[in-house]
């Protein structure tokens, strides 16, 4: 009898399939080497929904080059962020980056006090020269900016901000000079992101709860004459080894995983909300009030969930560096 060959159900690339620890993704690496200008390497945004746009295809290798095509896009609202502190990082004896100095500012925000303990007195901010001298003495390797989002400026109904860290490009001196110049200020998305750039999307997928093996891994249904169940894995392993391997499709958590999608193409950044809002608003979100981004294709997560856009770590060279001309936006 010929041996049957079937592809393995489920991808080991997404393992373990557990719930994310936070509602926003944690970015561990930043593409600082390929960025020439000194600036923030990422920006948080809130997913509004999806629509479609018409654009003039400016790819050099496609059959539709120079013609108008319809493309699905994701709308992300990007309210400004507030810079809370600057962290100088240095490697310890084990090679892990640790905070050796943190320069904080006093940001008076009623909503931010729900998340952090804000000092009553404004801290003394050292000069740029003092921080650079300390960084050189401590052997600093990187600088991070601690920011807080402003969801209260949107129509989601949320007020409590999310606090996260963003990387900075450039040398240590350039990073410290730029970060301290932005301390205590608000930064807009248009100051960090540009149309035509490729970004990596870090976010949390849609949660579907505890699901069985059929929905979780796409296992084929067993025969209707099966002795036990239809929606389960028919064989969970051999007698030896006498344990269930991790490659066996079993029930468990499905969705609400921290995932990264590479090379998301920014088609447009604008604050003209009249060309994007419709009379009814977006389902599950409402209307867009501030700056928004149109990203080609889909982005992980449901509406209202925060997505962190980061400079592409491995950009696709086939993408044009100039954003295409948009002919219309479907409301």
Secondary structure, DSSP 8 states (H G I E B T S, - for coil): --------SS-TTS-S----SSSS--------SS--S-SBSEEEEEEEEEEEEEEE---SSSTTTTSEEEEEEEEEE---EEEEEEEEEEE-TTS-EEEEEEEE-----TTGGGTS---SS------HHHHHHHHHHHTEEEEEEEEE--GGGSSS---S--EEEEEB-S-HHHHHHHHHHTTTSEE-GGGT--TT-EEEEEEE-----EE-HHHHH------TT-SS-SSS-S----SSS-S--TTS---EE-S--EEEEEEEEEEEEE--GGGT--SS-BTTTB---S-EEEEES--SS-TT-EEEEEE-SS--TTS-SS---EEEE--
